[in-house]
Amino acid sequence: MATTLKQLVAPQYLTATPDVFYTTSTGVVTLLRRLTFHNSDVDTQTVSIWIVPSSGTADDSNLILDAKAVGADQTYTFPDIESHVMKSGDTFVVQASAATSIMMILSGTEIS
C-alpha cells in the first residue's frame, strides 16, 4: 500500500457554477486534509462544496458546505474537511457566488 501526501488542487480561482476540481483515481482512496479559501474581492462572497459519489451529481445529498460566507480580503480554512474520505471516481465539486473572486487550495493523502 502506497501513501502519498499531495496538493490535490493547486491554487486556482473558483467558478460561479458547480465545477469538478478533483477526481479520485481508479484504485485510490483519498483522505482530505486541508482546504483553504481566500476572497480577493472587495465584497463578501460565498462558497459551496459537494463530495459527489462516482457517477453521481452535485445535489443536497452530498453537499458538505452550503454558501459559506468569506469576507472581503479574508482567508478561511475549512476545519470540517479533515478526514473526509473519497473513493475511486468520487469528485470534489466547488462553486463560488462570483467567478475569479475566491482562490482555493486543497491538500490530502492518496492511498493506493
Secondary structure as GFF3:
##gff-version 3
##sequence-region A 1 112
A	DSSP	beta_strand	3	13	.	.	.	ID=ss1
A	DSSP	beta_strand	19	23	.	.	.	ID=ss2
A	DSSP	beta_strand	29	39	.	.	.	ID=ss3
A	DSSP	beta_strand	45	52	.	.	.	ID=ss4
A	DSSP	three_ten_helix	60	62	.	.	.	ID=ss5
A	DSSP	beta_strand	63	70	.	.	.	ID=ss6
A	DSSP	beta_strand	75	77	.	.	.	ID=ss7
A	DSSP	three_ten_helix	79	81	.	.	.	ID=ss8
A	DSSP	beta_strand	85	86	.	.	.	ID=ss9
A	DSSP	beta_strand	91	96	.	.	.	ID=ss10
A	DSSP	beta_strand	102	111	.	.	.	ID=ss11
###
